[in-house]
Amino acid sequence: MIDIFSKGISQDITQILKSRDMRVKEQLVLLKKLKSNQSLINAKLNIPGPIKNNTYLIQVFCDGLKRFLQESKVDYQLIWDVATGPEAFLILNESAETSKQTAIEFEDNDNLGRLFDIDVLTENEGVPHPLSRNDFHQAGRKCIMCNQPAKVCARSRKHSVKEMQNYINELINKNMELL
């Protein structure tokens, strides 16, 4: 079994916040390019701990993104391979509502979909605004480890980073053919 978290460059909160700021700037640029029949997607991985990117995580990201997009027509695609984790910015030729339903389905049902955070963005007073599951009368995301509401586990720090990494490591090794 491969240890997914054995390689990579450790990231700290400063680097993660800088990456978030760059992400928002890119989202704003792309929101201005959207046509009425298109949606803007920002996809990334939810990876606990300081290692956010390496060859294994890039493979997981690319394979999962391909499965997520298999039914969609992509009008624009930008992939960031940055130390804070791989990200994709996509303009799809479908409504934001359709894209969000597809994202929810993928995140909840794909073997590795629970590792993904797929935001479907709209603009609200000049600020990127992600559609929420609540907008579609869907329950919030579940914890990858115990199936309780993810926000509750995150807030209470119910699972240690090491426990989550071990779980994710096993999940990836079990579901990725090329590792």
DAPE-V978156 format. One record per residue. RES is the residue in three letters. PHI is phi in radians with two decimals (999 if undefined). BURIAL is b if it has 9 or more other C-alpha atoms within 8 Angstrom, else e. Layout:
BEGIN
RES_PHI_BURIAL + RES_PHI_BURIAL
END
This chain:
BEGIN
MET_999_e + ILE_-1.48_e + ASP_-1.53_e + ILE_-1.00_e + PHE_-1.69_e + SER_-1.41_e + LYS_-2.28_e + GLY_2.31_b + ILE_-1.75_b + SER_-1.05_e + GLN_-1.99_b + ASP_-2.01_e + ILE_-1.06_e + THR_-1.08_e + GLN_-1.17_b + ILE_-1.17_b + LEU_-1.18_e + LYS_-1.10_e + SER_-1.10_b + ARG_-1.06_e + ASP_-1.08_e + MET_-1.11_e + ARG_-1.07_e + VAL_-1.10_b + LYS_-1.07_e + GLU_-1.14_e + GLN_-1.04_b + LEU_-1.09_b + VAL_-1.07_e + LEU_-1.26_b + LEU_-1.07_b + LYS_-1.21_e + LYS_-1.57_e + LEU_-1.17_b + LYS_-1.67_e + SER_-1.09_e + ASN_-1.68_e + GLN_-2.04_b + SER_-2.32_b + LEU_-1.82_b + ILE_-2.04_b + ASN_-2.16_b + ALA_-1.99_b + LYS_-2.63_b + LEU_-1.75_b + ASN_-1.66_e + ILE_-2.15_e + PRO_-1.32_b + GLY_1.61_e + PRO_-1.37_e + ILE_-1.56_b + LYS_-1.97_b + ASN_-2.67_b + ASN_-2.96_b + THR_-1.08_e + TYR_-1.19_b + LEU_-1.19_b + ILE_-1.10_b + GLN_-1.09_e + VAL_-1.01_b + PHE_-1.09_b + CYS_-1.13_e + ASP_-1.12_e + GLY_-1.16_b + LEU_-1.07_b + LYS_-1.07_e + ARG_-1.15_e + PHE_-1.07_b + LEU_-1.56_b + GLN_-1.00_e + GLU_-1.78_e + SER_-1.82_e + LYS_-1.76_e + VAL_-1.58_b + ASP_-1.59_e + TYR_-2.70_e + GLN_-2.53_b + LEU_-2.32_e + ILE_-1.93_e + TRP_-1.77_e + ASP_-1.92_e + VAL_-2.02_e + ALA_-1.08_b + THR_-1.45_b + GLY_2.13_b + PRO_-1.15_b + GLU_-2.45_b + ALA_-2.22_b + PHE_-2.03_b + LEU_-2.31_b + ILE_-1.93_b + LEU_-1.85_b + ASN_-1.52_b + GLU_-2.87_b + SER_-1.18_b + ALA_-1.08_b + GLU_-1.12_e + THR_-1.11_e + SER_-1.08_b + LYS_-1.17_b + GLN_-1.07_b + THR_-1.13_b + ALA_-1.10_b + ILE_-1.07_b + GLU_-1.02_b + PHE_-1.13_b + GLU_-1.06_b + ASP_-1.52_e + ASN_-2.11_e + ASP_-1.27_b + ASN_-0.95_e + LEU_-1.94_b + GLY_-1.05_b + ARG_-1.24_b + LEU_-1.41_b + PHE_-1.63_b + ASP_-2.13_b + ILE_-1.94_b + ASP_-1.67_b + VAL_-1.87_b + LEU_-1.90_b + THR_-2.16_b + GLU_-1.84_b + ASN_-2.29_e + GLU_0.96_e + GLY_1.39_e + VAL_-2.10_e + PRO_-1.07_b + HIS_-2.25_e + PRO_-1.33_e + LEU_-1.17_b + SER_-1.91_e + ARG_-1.06_b + ASN_-1.06_e + ASP_-1.05_e + PHE_-1.98_e + HIS_1.00_e + GLN_-1.88_e + ALA_-1.16_e + GLY_-1.11_e + ARG_-1.12_e + LYS_-1.70_b + CYS_-1.08_b + ILE_-1.14_e + MET_-1.66_e + CYS_-2.20_e + ASN_1.19_e + GLN_-1.39_e + PRO_-0.97_b + ALA_-1.03_b + LYS_-1.10_e + VAL_-1.16_e + CYS_-1.12_b + ALA_-1.13_b + ARG_-1.09_e + SER_-1.51_e + ARG_0.94_e + LYS_-1.04_e + HIS_-2.01_e + SER_-1.26_e + VAL_-1.01_e + LYS_-1.08_e + GLU_-1.05_e + MET_-1.16_b + GLN_-1.10_b + ASN_-1.06_e + TYR_-1.11_b + ILE_-1.13_e + ASN_-1.01_b + GLU_-1.12_e + LEU_-1.04_b + ILE_-1.15_b + ASN_-1.05_b + LYS_-1.28_e + ASN_-1.95_e + MET_-1.96_e + GLU_-1.22_e + LEU_-1.55_e + LEU_-1.23_e
END
